[in-house]
Amino acid sequence: MGQLDGKYTVVTGGGKGIGRAVVERFLKEGAAGVAILDYDEDTAKQTQAELADDRVIVVKCDVANSEMVKSAFAAVYEKFGRIDVLINNAGLTRDSMVHKMSEDQWDLVINADLKGTFLCSQQVVEGMKAQNYGKIVNISSIAGYGNVGQANYSAAKAGVMGLTATMSKELGPKNITVNAITPGSINTDMIKTIPEEVSKRIQSLIPLRRNGEPEELASAVLFLASDESSYITGVVLNVNGGLRISF
């Protein structure tokens, strides 16, 4: 038996990177359905084709756009009938020092990374309350504790931690758990934009002396999305190789 047997799940930003690794792990663990919500519909559909599993559906969605979010979740509910697990993974970066950061850079990241988590969570709350069951896992970041050149991203990811804590208190009485994960340096497309010398310096600060793999994040997500974590809520789980300080 899999840890998600019979469960219907949604993974935002599930077309690549950490999101794709989560989708693949959920399928292996018996999920009855996995909906990939992604702004990059072509990449998401390519992932769907490569997985070749009829349990996977793709819905184009900009998580920062409330109307697209409503439409996307309506489509998922129409297909699946229910949502048991929501993984808020979609996000982006637009790095710059505070004094150089444009308002557009600020708004884009805050809207995608923080507002998007809020909007998607809103769409599943009533359904999860009605079924007296739900799992919400928000992907934050170690940058949420502060990181040079990422004021927008750090603020958004810190906001995700606060949102997680608040939702866990509000939704706990309905048997809905809400937790967050803070990845560190993970081998995804986002890491590829970091200059090599900076990447080496980051790895020197990690006790395990290496970047993490998306599959390692997926294992942590699975734990918080499964009934193995039934008495855990409001937690921020660091999955970062032991890194404790901003890089």
N, C-alpha and C positions, 0 to 999 in steps of 0.2 A: 504493500500500500504506500501511496505517496503522501506527503505532508499536506498537499492541497487538493486531495481527491474531492471532486464535486464542487470545487470553489470557482466562482466567476471573478475574474480579475481585470484590472485596468492598469496599464503602465504608460505614463506619459513620457514622451521622448524615448520611446522603446525601439526606435529604428536602428540605433547604433550604440556603441560604448557600453556604459553600465546598464542602460535600459535594455539593450538587446540581451545582455548576459542574464538579466533578471527574467526576461521573457523565456529564454531557453531553459532556465532552471525551473521556472513555474510549469512549463510543459512536461519536463521530466518528472516533476513531483505530482502529476496527475490533475492539474487544473482543468476544469471542465471547459473553460474558455478564457482566452487572453486577448484583450483589446489593446492594440497599440495606438495611442493618440500621439500624433506627431505632425509638426508643421511641415517637415520635409517628407511629403507623401511618397515621393519617388523612392527615397531610401527605405522608408518603412515598408513599401510594397516589395522592394527587392529582398528585404529581410523575410517578409512573409513567404515569398516564392522560394527562398533558400531553405526555410524551415519546412516547407511543404507539409503543413499540418492544418487540417480544416478547423481546428479549434481556434485558430488565430484570425482576427479581423483587424483591419486597418481603417482608422477614421482620421482624416486630416483635421488638425486643430491647432490654432494659435492659442495657447493657454492664457495669454494676456487679454484676449478678446472675449468678453463675457457672452456675446451672442454665439460665437463659434463654440465656446465651451458648452453652453446649454444645448446646442444642436448636436454636438458630438456625444454627450452623455445620453441624450434622448435616443440617439441611434443605438448606443450600446445597450440601454435598457430594453429597447424594442427587440434586439437580437438575443440577448441573454436572459432577460426577465428580471435579473437581480445583479447586484455587484456586492461581492463579499470582501474584496481586497482592492485598495487603491494605493498605487505607488506614485507619489509625486516626484518625478525625476527630471522633468523637462527644465532646462535652464540654459543660460548663455553667459558669456563674459564680454566686457568691453573695457579693457584695462587702461588706466591712466592715473597719473598723480592727481591729487585733489585739486591743486591750483590750475591744472590743465584740463580737467574733466569737463566735458560739455554737458549741458542739461539733457540733451538727447541721449548721451551715453548713460547718464544716471537713470533716466526714466525707462529706457529700454531694459536694463538689467533688473531694476526694481520690479517692473511690471511682469517680466517673464519669470523671474525666480521667486518672488514673494507673492505678488498679486495672483500669479498663475496657480500657486499652491492653494491659496485661499479660495479662488473661484472653483477649482476642481473639487476641493473638499466639500464645498457647499452643495455640490450636485449629488453627492452620495449620502449626505447626512440623514435626510428624511427616510430614504430607503433602508439604510442600516438601522435606524431607530425602529422602523416598523418590523424588521426581522429580528430585532434584539441581538444583532451580531454584526461586527465589522472590524476590519483591520486597515488602518491608514499608516503608511510609512512615508515619511518625508525625507528627501535627500538634501541635507544641508551641506556643510563643508567646514573643514578646519579653519578656512578663511573667515568663518563667522566669528572667530575670536580676534580678528584683526589681521590685515596683511597689507604691506606697502604696495601701492599702485592699484589696489582693488577696493576703494572705498564703497563703490556701488555694490559690488558682489559681496563684500564683507557685511555691509548693512543688510542686504537682502537675506543672506544666509543666517545672520544673527536673528533677523526677524522670523525666519522659518522656525528657529528654535523656540522663540517666544510663542509663536502661533501653535506649535506642537504642544507646549505646556498647557496653554489655555484650552485647546480642543480636548486634551486628555481629561481635564477637569470637567468640562461641559458634557462630554459624551460617555465618560466612564459609567454613569448609572444605567446606560442602555447597552452595556456589554460591548462597547466599541473602544478598542485600544488605539492610541495614537502615539507613535514614536518617531524619532528622527535618527538618521545616521550621518556622521560627519566623516566623509572620505578625506584622505590626505592626497598624496601624489599617486594618481592612478593612471595606468597606461591606456589613455584614450586620446581622441583627436585633440582635446583641449590641451593636453600635456605637450603635444607636438609643436605648439606655438611658442613654447618656452625655449629660450636660447640654451644651447648645450652646456655652457659653463654654469648657468643658473641651475639647470637640472641637476648637474653633478653636485653643486653646493647643497641643494635640497636633500639629495640622497645621503649626503654625509651627515645630515642632521637626524636622519631616520635610524633608530636603533637597529632595525632589520637590514639597513643599508641597501634598500632596493625600493622601486615603485611597486605598488600593489597592482593586481590584475582585476579586471572587471568581474571575473568569476568569483574572486574572493569577496567582493562587495555583494554579489548576488547571494552568497551563502548567508551573509548577515541579514540581508533583506528577507530572505526566505524564513529565517528564524523568527523575525518580528512579524511576518505575515502569516505564520502558522500558529496552530494551537499549542505549540511547544512554549510559546511566550504568553500564555493566557493570563498570567498575573503580572505582566509587565506593561506599564503605560506611563507616558510622560517622560520617557528616558531619551537621552541623547547618547547614542552609542558611537564611540570613536573607533573607526576602522582605518587606521593610518600608520600601521607599522611601528607604533610607539611614539610618533612625533608629537611633542607636547607644546611646541612654541611656533609662533608664526615664522614663515620663511620669507 
